[in-house]
């Protein structure tokens, strides 16, 4: 709904209707793309979570300083990965919107790649 509000400058009710129409048109593409980002983020998070768990074990073994550093580093990394993931998600949603609504592809993207990745329903 946000891209419709910003780009098309519609009121909230019109933006909702337009967003639903675009979502129906490209729901498969959105789902697959979001799943792809989610899978990559999940795979990146596994070692970070293991770092936090290792920090907990190190604290339990008596080295609180090293364990605390590992845990703090893990949480900072989770925040950074979450920020990057959120930015990628926003870029993806905007690209899907532009392609579905206006048949345009941002100049930073390859048109053929986007056209083959997002088949119209």
Secondary structure, DSSP 8 states (H G I E B T S, - for coil): -HHIIIII---HHHHHHHHHHHHHHHHHHHHHHHHHHHHHHHHHHHHHHHHHHHHHHHHHTT-HHHHHHHHHHHHHHHHHHHHHHHHHHHHHHHHHHHHHHH----TTS-HHHHHHHS---
